[in-house]
Amino acid sequence: MLEDLVIDPEVSRAIDRIPNRLNEFGYDPWGLHPESAKLYFSLAKRISAYFRPEFHGLEHLPAGRVLIVPNHSGQLPFDGLVISVAALLRAEPPRLLRSMAERWVPTLPWVSEYFSRSGVVVGDPINCRNLLLEDNAILVFPEGTRGSGKVWRDRYRLRKFGRGFMRLALQTDTPIVPVALIGGEESIVSVHDARRLARLFGAPYVPVHPLAPLLGPLAYVPLPVKFHVWFGEPLRFTGPFDDEDAAIEAKVAVVERAVQRLIDDGLERRRGLF
């Protein structure tokens, strides 16, 4: 079968090592289908290789429940893909990250099904809490689409984090691993967000590439910029999860500063884009 030729043996072995609670049809309660995930992660491994990623600090990724909190960038979700492939193939034990998707993702034909079968879930607090209580690793981008759709002048400057991930961390006693991804901002450049066009298509943003008038759609082919991913030490927080917003925001600010420090250090250590 074609799938047997496409599925990467390393990916297959890693997914087979991950404990899952599956029904008689091979799905877990959130739609993950490990056999389908083998195909999708095999393709993701090949896409990740395009960016020749280097990983630093993966030893900080603990076993058991964990919230992984990176910066968001690059217009398309290559950042989440690269981090997810690393967690599956380079972490010990291997982790199949459950990425939190924006609520508009299920409206995309086919994409929502592929995402769901590979472990992506809608970023609903109940979904996330239940996954954490089952000792899953959650990948969440607290900047949301405001981060992935940043324009060039705002590159590597974090948008304000939401509070939801911190309330979940407190509610489930979950450590938070801050992460910085360097390279995504240069892979697809945007100089303007065409908001009217975005509203017309029901999209969160429409990036305008500076070379779009000359190259058309080819301008949006990502450049083979080298990605560097830095995993920080786990952060733990205590206190009531339903505390006042100001108290939660003070804790969120600690995570924000940790991610920004990783970004700044990563940029300082980077030697060239490619």
C-alpha positions as CSV (number, residue, x, y, z in Angstrom):
1,M,0.0,0.0,0.0
2,L,1.0,3.6,-0.6
3,E,0.7,4.4,3.1
4,D,3.3,1.7,3.9
5,L,5.8,3.4,1.6
6,V,5.1,6.8,3.1
7,I,5.1,6.0,6.8
8,D,8.5,6.6,8.4
9,P,9.7,3.7,10.5
10,E,11.0,6.0,13.2
11,V,7.7,7.8,13.4
12,S,5.8,4.5,13.6
13,R,8.0,3.2,16.4
14,A,7.7,6.4,18.4
15,I,3.9,6.5,18.2
16,D,3.7,2.8,19.1
17,R,5.5,3.7,22.4
18,I,2.9,6.2,23.4
19,P,0.2,4.9,25.7
20,N,-3.3,5.6,24.4
21,R,-6.9,4.9,25.6
22,L,-8.5,3.8,22.4
23,N,-12.0,2.6,21.5
24,E,-12.8,-0.4,19.4
25,F,-12.4,1.7,16.2
26,G,-8.9,2.8,17.2
27,Y,-9.7,6.4,18.3
28,D,-9.1,8.1,21.6
29,P,-11.8,10.3,23.3
30,W,-10.5,13.4,21.5
31,G,-10.3,12.0,17.9
32,L,-6.7,10.9,17.8
33,H,-6.2,7.9,15.5
34,P,-2.6,6.6,16.0
35,E,-2.5,4.7,12.7
36,S,-3.5,7.8,10.8
37,A,-1.1,9.9,12.9
38,K,1.8,7.8,11.7
39,L,1.1,8.9,8.2
40,Y,0.6,12.6,9.1
41,F,3.7,12.8,11.3
42,S,5.7,11.0,8.6
43,L,4.8,13.9,6.3
44,A,5.4,16.4,9.0
45,K,8.9,15.0,9.6
46,R,9.7,15.6,5.9
47,I,8.4,19.2,6.1
48,S,10.3,19.8,9.3
49,A,13.5,18.7,7.6
50,Y,13.1,21.5,5.1
51,F,13.9,24.0,7.9
52,R,16.9,21.9,9.2
53,P,15.9,22.6,12.8
54,E,18.3,22.6,15.7
55,F,16.9,21.9,19.2
56,H,18.3,23.0,22.5
57,G,17.2,22.0,26.0
58,L,14.8,19.1,25.0
59,E,15.9,17.5,28.3
60,H,13.7,20.0,30.0
61,L,10.6,18.4,28.6
62,P,9.3,16.2,31.5
63,A,7.3,13.0,31.4
64,G,3.7,13.3,32.4
65,R,1.4,16.3,32.0
66,V,3.0,19.5,30.7
67,L,2.0,22.7,29.0
68,I,4.5,23.7,26.3
69,V,4.3,27.5,25.6
70,P,6.2,28.9,22.6
71,N,6.1,32.2,20.7
72,H,3.9,32.1,17.6
73,S,5.2,33.2,14.2
74,G,5.5,32.6,10.5
75,Q,1.9,33.1,9.1
76,L,1.5,29.3,8.7
77,P,1.8,26.8,11.5
78,F,5.2,25.4,10.7
79,D,6.4,26.4,14.2
80,G,3.9,24.0,15.8
81,L,4.8,21.3,13.3
82,V,8.5,21.5,14.0
83,I,8.1,21.5,17.7
84,S,5.6,18.5,17.6
85,V,8.0,16.5,15.4
86,A,10.9,17.2,17.9
87,A,8.8,16.1,20.9
88,L,7.8,12.9,19.1
89,L,11.2,11.9,17.7
90,R,13.8,13.5,20.0
91,A,12.3,13.6,23.5
92,E,12.6,10.7,25.8
93,P,10.1,9.3,26.4
94,P,8.5,10.4,23.0
95,R,5.6,12.8,23.4
96,L,2.7,13.2,21.0
97,L,1.8,16.8,21.6
98,R,-1.9,17.7,21.7
99,S,-1.9,21.1,19.9
100,M,-4.7,23.6,20.8
101,A,-6.2,24.9,17.6
102,E,-8.2,28.1,17.1
103,R,-12.0,27.6,16.9
104,W,-12.1,28.6,13.2
105,V,-9.9,25.5,12.3
106,P,-12.8,23.0,12.3
107,T,-14.5,25.2,9.6
108,L,-11.7,24.3,7.1
109,P,-12.7,21.4,4.8
110,W,-10.5,18.3,5.3
111,V,-8.0,20.1,7.5
112,S,-10.0,19.6,10.7
113,E,-10.2,15.9,10.1
114,Y,-6.5,15.5,9.5
115,F,-5.7,17.7,12.5
116,S,-8.0,15.7,14.8
117,R,-6.6,12.3,13.8
118,S,-3.1,13.5,14.4
119,G,-3.9,14.8,17.9
120,V,-4.9,18.4,17.4
121,V,-7.9,19.5,19.4
122,V,-10.0,22.7,19.5
123,G,-8.6,25.0,22.2
124,D,-11.5,24.5,24.6
125,P,-10.7,24.7,28.4
126,I,-12.6,21.5,29.1
127,N,-10.7,19.6,26.4
128,C,-7.4,20.9,27.6
129,R,-8.2,20.2,31.3
130,N,-9.2,16.6,30.6
131,L,-6.2,16.0,28.4
132,L,-3.9,17.2,31.2
133,L,-5.6,15.1,33.7
134,E,-4.8,12.1,31.4
135,D,-1.1,13.2,31.6
136,N,-0.9,14.5,28.1
137,A,1.5,17.1,26.8
138,I,-0.3,20.2,25.5
139,L,1.1,22.6,22.9
140,V,-0.5,26.0,23.3
141,F,0.3,29.4,21.7
142,P,-1.0,32.1,24.1
143,E,-0.5,34.8,21.6
144,G,-3.1,33.1,19.3
145,T,-3.4,34.3,15.7
146,R,-2.2,37.7,16.8
147,G,1.2,36.1,17.1
148,S,1.3,34.0,14.0
149,G,0.1,36.9,11.8
150,K,2.7,39.4,13.0
151,V,4.1,41.8,10.4
152,W,7.8,42.3,9.8
153,R,8.2,45.3,12.1
154,D,6.9,43.4,15.0
155,R,9.0,40.2,14.5
156,Y,10.1,38.5,17.7
157,R,8.1,40.8,19.9
158,L,5.5,38.9,21.8
159,R,1.9,39.8,21.7
160,K,0.2,39.8,25.1
161,F,-0.5,36.3,26.3
162,G,-4.0,35.1,27.2
163,R,-4.7,33.9,30.7
164,G,-6.4,30.6,30.0
165,F,-3.3,28.4,29.9
166,M,-2.3,29.6,33.4
167,R,-5.7,28.9,34.9
168,L,-5.4,25.4,33.5
169,A,-1.9,24.9,34.8
170,L,-3.1,25.9,38.3
171,Q,-6.2,23.8,38.1
172,T,-4.3,20.6,37.1
173,D,-0.9,21.2,38.8
174,T,0.8,21.2,35.5
175,P,4.4,22.5,34.8
176,I,4.9,25.0,32.0
177,V,7.8,24.7,29.6
178,P,8.6,28.0,27.9
179,V,9.9,27.6,24.3
180,A,11.3,30.0,21.7
181,L,11.4,29.3,18.0
182,I,13.8,31.4,16.0
183,G,13.5,31.5,12.2
184,G,9.8,31.4,11.7
185,E,9.5,35.2,11.3
186,E,11.8,35.1,8.3
187,S,10.3,32.1,6.6
188,I,7.2,34.0,5.2
189,V,7.4,37.7,5.5
190,S,4.3,39.9,5.9
191,V,4.4,43.7,5.8
192,H,0.7,44.2,6.1
193,D,-2.5,42.4,7.3
194,A,-5.3,42.8,4.8
195,R,-8.0,42.8,7.4
196,R,-10.9,43.6,5.1
197,L,-9.9,40.6,2.9
198,A,-9.6,38.5,6.0
199,R,-13.1,39.3,7.1
200,L,-14.4,38.5,3.6
201,F,-12.9,35.0,3.8
202,G,-13.6,34.5,7.5
203,A,-9.8,34.2,8.2
204,P,-8.0,35.7,11.2
205,Y,-5.6,37.5,9.0
206,V,-4.4,37.8,5.4
207,P,-0.6,38.5,5.2
208,V,0.7,40.7,2.4
209,H,4.1,39.7,1.2
210,P,6.3,42.5,-0.1
211,L,7.0,40.5,-3.3
212,A,3.4,39.4,-3.9
213,P,2.9,42.0,-6.7
214,L,5.9,40.5,-8.5
215,L,5.7,36.8,-7.7
216,G,2.0,36.3,-6.9
217,P,1.3,33.1,-4.9
218,L,5.0,32.0,-5.2
219,A,5.9,34.8,-2.7
220,Y,4.2,32.7,0.0
221,V,6.4,29.6,-0.5
222,P,8.4,29.6,2.8
223,L,12.1,30.3,2.6
224,P,14.3,27.5,3.8
225,V,15.4,29.5,6.9
226,K,17.1,27.4,9.6
227,F,14.9,27.0,12.6
228,H,16.4,27.0,16.1
229,V,14.1,25.8,19.0
230,W,15.0,26.5,22.6
231,F,13.2,24.7,25.4
232,G,13.5,26.4,28.8
233,E,13.4,24.9,32.3
234,P,9.9,24.0,33.6
235,L,8.0,26.7,35.6
236,R,5.6,25.7,38.4
237,F,2.9,27.9,39.8
238,T,0.7,27.7,42.8
239,G,-2.5,29.4,43.8
240,P,-6.3,29.2,43.1
241,F,-7.1,28.7,39.4
242,D,-10.1,31.0,39.7
243,D,-8.1,33.8,41.3
244,E,-8.7,37.4,40.1
245,D,-7.5,38.3,36.7
246,A,-4.8,40.6,38.1
247,A,-3.3,37.7,40.1
248,I,-3.4,35.4,37.1
249,E,-1.9,38.0,34.8
250,A,1.1,38.4,37.2
251,K,1.8,34.7,36.8
252,V,1.3,34.9,33.0
253,A,3.9,37.8,32.9
254,V,6.5,35.4,34.4
255,V,6.0,33.0,31.5
256,E,6.0,35.8,29.0
257,R,9.3,37.1,30.2
258,A,10.8,33.6,30.2
259,V,9.8,33.1,26.5
260,Q,11.1,36.6,25.6
261,R,14.4,35.9,27.2
262,L,14.7,32.6,25.3
263,I,13.9,34.5,22.1
264,D,16.5,37.2,22.8
265,D,19.2,34.7,23.7
266,G,18.4,32.6,20.6
267,L,18.6,35.7,18.3
268,E,21.9,36.7,19.9
269,R,23.4,33.2,19.3
270,R,22.1,32.8,15.8
271,R,24.7,33.0,13.1
272,G,22.9,33.8,9.8
273,L,19.4,32.9,8.5
274,F,20.3,29.8,6.6
